Amino acid sequence: MRKSETDTVTIRVHPAVRRWMENTFPKTGGAYDLRGHFLHDFLRAGLTKEVKARTVPETFRSLPEVKIAVSHRDCRILGGAIPEPLQAEFSQLAYKYIRQTACQGILFAHVAGGVPRDTAIKEYLLAYLYEDDELNYPALRKYYQRNWMETERRVLEEYSTETDRKQLIRGIIISSKNVPFHL
């Protein structure tokens, strides 16, 4: 069976998206291979042969460029360029995805693992080696507090009812026999 050939498409993305791609996806010929991820389908749908000039903010043009692997067949049929407005939309979508998955991991570590919320945020940022200009602690903490605290409260309530009337107190489940069980 013949291995499919790939071409590369250069796009601009947010620095946090670039770092996430470095840590998540393998490189094929110097380009990130997103095939198999839903974000690749978004980019593939935006391939075009003719790029019409549309205005995008100047700050977008200062973002770093990355190369994405696209199949040779797609480039031949659909085109080998992605318009800048679609690149900006892709960058925003990927950034939102990064924040959502980060908050899910923070929620899981905090509720099920008993890790303090701030520590879980710092560990996530350290695990992906984010720098302050890419994704910083105050921004991620603020996003979590605004959008995930209600979810955290509901999960804690559900978790405490599922543990058969055991109380979750700062990562310790106190059972009716008063034997502490650390999560």
N, C-alpha and C positions, 0 to 999 in steps of 0.2 A: 504494500500500500504506500502510495506516494505522500510524503509530507507536504502539507499545503504551504505555499510560499506566502510571505508576508511583505507588505510595504509599510512605511511609516508615515504618520500624519503628525505634524507639529501643532500643538495647541498651547495656549497660555492658561495657567491655573493659579489658584490661591496658593501661597507657600505651604499652608497646612495640608492641602491636597497633594502637593508634590511629595512632602515628607511621608504622608500616608501611603502613597503609591510606592515609594522606595521600600517601605517596610512590609508591604502586603503582597505586591505582585512581582513575579519573576520578569527578568528582562530577556527579550528575544531580539538579538541583533541591535542592542543599544536602545530598544524601545520597550516600554512597559506593556506587558501582555495582559490586557484586561478581558480577553475573551473568556466567556463563561460567567462573567459578572454582569448584572443588569445595567451598569453604567456603560458598558461597551455597546449595548444595543442602542442606548441613547445617542452615542457618538456615531454609530453606524447609520442611524436614521438621518443624521445631519450631513453626511457626506454629499458633496456636490461638485460638479465640474466647473461651474462658473461662480465666482465669489463676487457678489455685488457689494459695492462699498456702502457701508452704513456706519453711522457714527456710534462709537462706544466711548465711555469716559477715558480720559488720559491715564487715570490710575490703573485701568485695566492693561494698558500697553506696557506698564512697568512691571507686570507680574512675570514670574519665571516661565520659561517655555519647557515643555516636556514632549517627548516623542511617544506616540501610542502605536502599537502594532495593529494593523488592519490587514485582512486577507487581500491578496493580490486581485482576486476575483472581484471583491467589493470595490476596490479602487478603480478597476477597469470599467465596471458597469455603472457605479454610482458617482464616482469622481474621487479625487484625492485631496480635497480641501474641505475645511470646515469654517464657515463664516464666523467672524469675531463675536457677533451677538450670541450665537449658539455656544461658542467657547465659554463665554461669560455665564450662560445658563448652566452649562455642564459644571463649571467650577462652583457655582452656588449650590447646585444639587449635590455634588460630591461633599461639599463642606457641611451641608445639612445632614447628610448621611453619616459623616464622621462624628458630628456632635450627638446624633441620636444613638449611635452604637456606643459612644463613650459614656453617655448617661445610662444606658442599659447596663453596661459593665459596672459603673459606679453604684447603681441601684442594687445589683446583685451582690457586689462585694460588701456593701453596707448592711443590707437586710439579711442575707443568708450567711455572709462571712463574718459579720460583726466588726468589720473594719470601720473606723470612723470615716464619715463622709469626706472630710477634707483630706485625709490620708489616702483614700481611694482615688480622689481626683489627682493628687500629686503622683501616685503610683501609675495611673494611666498615662499621664503626660511623660513620665520618666520611661515607661515601657516603650513608647513610640518615639522617644527622643525629640519631642517637640521643643523648639526654642521659643522665647517670648514673642518674637515677631511673627511666629506661625500660629500657635494656639497657646494662649497663656492661662495661668491658673485663675486670675480674677474673672476673666471672660467666661471660662467654662463653669466656674462655680456660680456665677450670676445666672447663666443660662439654666443650670440645673435647678437652682432655687426658684426661678420663675416658672419653669415648665415641668418639673419632675417631682416637686415636693408633695403635691396632691397624690400622684401615682405612688410615691413612696409610702404615704400614709395609708392608702388603700391596700397596698401589698402587705404592710405590717399588720393591719387588721385581719386580713385574710390569712396570713401566716400564723397569727396567734390563735385563730379559730381552728386552723388545721392541726395545730400541735396539741389538740385535745385538752383545752383549758389550761395549757401551760403558759406562763407569762414570759415574754421576751423582754429582758431588761439589759440593755447595753451589751448585746452579744451573748448573754447567758440565758439559757432557758431554765427557769425554776419549775420543777415538777411538783406534784402534790406530795412527793416523798422528801422534798427539800434537798435533793441531790443535784448540785449544779452541773449542767452540761454545757460546755463551751462550744460555740459554733466555730 
